[in-house]
Amino acid sequence: MNEWVNGAVQLQKADISDSKFNQVDAKRLTFQEVDLAGTQINCANLEGVTLTDVNLTGAKISIANMSDIVFEKAQMTGAQFRDIDWPIEGIDANYSPEENYRPVVFDSCILRNTQFTKCDLSNVVINDCNVTGLVINGIEIDKLLSKEKEE
């Protein structure tokens, strides 16, 4: 199929379950009140996609460039972030040998009972946060800070 067919499709109250879209240019689509449960999206450019009021329970995103992604007003109980890295030389177009990357920002988040294991937290800045019970490598940080204030 060498020739592309152009034309917008408008579907309403239609069941297109088990449909397959292969080599399709589908920019600026609008989905409203749509059940996409079990949908697989592979090798896709989703730059600038907006998801609002969605249920992503059990969703999995892997091998993804998520630079500048924003999670806002999201309930993430049980969420797992694994093998998160900066751009890699020779693999990622965004790689910078000077590591001039924008910071990852957590603002007004409840991270109570969160676990960080084998993470590079160098140059992390923590401001105006409740650190009650925060333990780093066996050291109770709130007690350490209390001692520091006393001195």
C-alpha positions, 0 to 999 in steps of 0.5 A: 500500500504505497498511497496514503488515504486522507480524511478525518474519521468521526465515530460515535457509539461505535465498537472498534474493539480489536482494531489495528492501526499500522503506519497511520498518521493520527495527529490531533485525535480527540477521545472523549468517554472512550474505553481504551482498556488493554490498548497497546501503543508501540513505537509511537510519538506521543509528544504533547499528548494530554491525558485528563481524568484518566484511569491508568491503574496497572498501566506500564510505560517502558523504554520511554523519553518522558522529559518534561512530563508533568504528573498533576493531582495524581493518586500514585499508590503503589507506583513504581519507578525503576531504572530511571536515568538521564540521557545516555551517550550514543543512544539518546539525542538529548545527551549532554556531556556537561549534564545540563539537564533540567531538574526533576521536581517534586512539589507538594507531594505526599511521599510518606512511606516511599522507598528509595533504593540504590538511587543517585541523590547527589545534589538533591535539595529538600526545602520546607518538607516534613522529615519526621521519621526520614531515615537515610542509611540508618540515620534518623534525619529529624533527630540529626537536624534537631541536634544540629539546631541545638549546637 
